[in-house]
Amino acid sequence: MKELMPEQGWMHLSHVRLSAPAVAERGLLFRSLSGFSRLFGRAEMPDVLTVLHLNPRLFWAWLFFASRLMPYGRLPATEREKIILRTGWNCRSRYEWGQHVDIALGAGVTDEEIRCVAEGPAAWSEPRARALMLACDEVHRDKCIAEATWQILAAHYSEKLLIEIVMLIGHYEMIAGFLNSSGIALEPAMEEKLQAFHRRLGLG
């Protein structure tokens, strides 16, 4: 099966370093989150959450912060998902990319727009969308948004939203690093949805 793939390929470990624990080992409070996971666009608990919960002291604080960005962020959902997708692509995180292809489609991002996210800033003619992609690339590469990009963003977003954009990119860079380092594989249901997306693009 052919698929969209970063130039250097997806990050891949030879083995899984951190595995999701069995349901009975997850704790009552955590198991009660099964309904909450639907707020993240998931009918079932994603493995990334169960693996992160191996450290509950960090997990619960992280979950509150992460929920302020997604799903309760102030950016339009389509723009948020394009940012997350570009970040996952830059970090070569197939899990982050695959999860958010599905979430992005549910939020109204089109197949062609997702292809453009993979192609990068040059694929976007609209200055605002191109600046969002540039911001992702610049934070990934330089750890700083370039002045020209910042000025374009500042013409469209409030200071509060500019902060949210930078925090969103940085947060998903961190999560991608965790995913790449732990070796978590995309869940079968998400894998099938990703392959269906590739088939629609004519890559199957």
N, C-alpha and C positions, 0 to 999 in steps of 0.2 A: 504494500500500500504506500503510494507516494503521499507526501504531506509537505505543508509549509515547514521550513526549517531554517534556523539562523545559519549564517555562512559557516561557522565553526561547529555546527550541529548542536543538538541538545546535550546538556550536561548529563552524564550517565555514570553511575557507580557500578562496579561489578557485583555488589551485594547491598542489601538493605541494612543500614546501620541502626535505625530506630524503627520499630514495628508498632502498629496500633495494638493495644491490649485487647483481650477478649471483652465482650460486653459486660460480663459479670465482674470484671476486674476494674471497671471504670468509675465506680463510686456512684452513690445514689444521686447526689447533687448534679454531677456531670451528666448522668443519664437523663435527668429532667430537662436537659438542654435540647433534646431531640426536636421538640417543637420550635425552639428558638432558631435552630439551624435553617428553618424555612425562611427566616428573615434574610438570610444570606443567599437565598435562591436555591436552596438544597432540600430535597425531600428526605434525604438521609444524611446522617452526620458525616461530613468529609473526614477522611483519614488524617488530614493535617491537624484538625482540632483534637482528635483523640491522641495523637502523638505529642502535640504540644502540652496536653494535659498530664503527661508523665511528670511534668514539673508544675503542680497545681499552684504553688506560691507565685509563680510568674504568670501562669495561664490566666487566672481570673483578672488580674490587673491589665494584662495585655488585651483580653477580650473586650473590656470596657473601652479601652483606647481604640482598638480596631473598629469597634462598632460605630464610633464617632466619625470614622472615615467611610465605612461601608457596612450597613446600608443607610446610616443616618447622617451621611455627609451632606454638605450644602451645594456641591457641584451637581450639575445635571447628570443623571445616571449614565447617559451615553458618553459624556466626556470623561467621567470617572473611569468607566470601563476601558475606554481607549487608552487612558494613561496606564492603567494596570496591565493591559495587554502589552503595550510597548515596553513596559518595565520588565515583565516576564520574558519577553522576547530578547531584550538586551542581556538579561541575566541567564539566558539559555535554560530557563526553568520550564520544562514541558508540563509539569503538574500545574504550575500557576497559569500558564498559557491555556491549557486544556480546560481547567475549571472556569476560567473567565471568558473563553470563547462562548461557552454555554450561557453564562450569566449575561454577557454582553448581548447576545442574540435575544435573550428574554427582556432586556432593557430597551431594545429597539435599534441596536447597531446592526447594520446589514452585513451580509457575507462579503460584499465588495469593500466595505469600509474596513472589515477585519483584514482583508488582503492588503489594503493600503497601510494599515498599522504595521504589518510585517515588512512592507517595502520601505517605510520610513518617511521622514518629513517631506522629501521631494515628491511623494505621491499625492500630497495635499495642496490644492490650489488656494483654498480659503486660508487667509493669514492666521486666524485664530486657531484653527485645527493644526496647521503646520507648526505654530509656536508651541502648542502643547506637546507635540512629538519631539520638537527640538529640545524642550525643557527636559523631557525624559532622557534623551540621548546625552545632553550636557551634564546632568546630574550623575548619570552613570559613568561618563568618561572623565569629567573634570571635577565632579563634586561641587559644581557651582553653575547656576543658570547664567548664560552670557548676557551682557547688558542689552544687546539688540533684541534678544528674545524676551527679556524681562519687560522692556518697554512696550512690546506688542501685547504681552499678557496684561500689563498694567492698564492698557487702554480698554480692556474688556472685563477685568475682574477687580473687585474691591480688595483692599489690603487683607481682609479676613480670608478671602478666597485664594489669594496668592499664597498665604501661609498654608492653607489646606492643600494646594497643589504640590508645594514642596514637600510637605509632610506625607502626602499620599505616595509620591514617588519614593521617598526614603523608606517608608514603611514596607512597601512591596519589594524594594530592593532587599531589605532585611529578611522578609519572609521567603523570597526566592533563594537567598543564601542558605537559610535553614532547610528548605526543601531539597536543594541540591546536595547539601551536606548529609542529610539523613537518608536520602535514597528512596523517599516515598514514591510509589508508582501511582499513576492515575487510576482511579477506581474503574472497574469494568463498565459501569453504566455511563460514566463520563467519557471513557475511551470510545465507546460506540457512538456517542454524540459527536465527538471530535472527528471520527472517521466519516460520519454522515456529512459533516461540514466539508471535509475534503472531497467527498464524492460530488457534492453540489458544485464545487469549484472545478470539477473535471479532473481531479488528481487521483481518483480511485482507479 
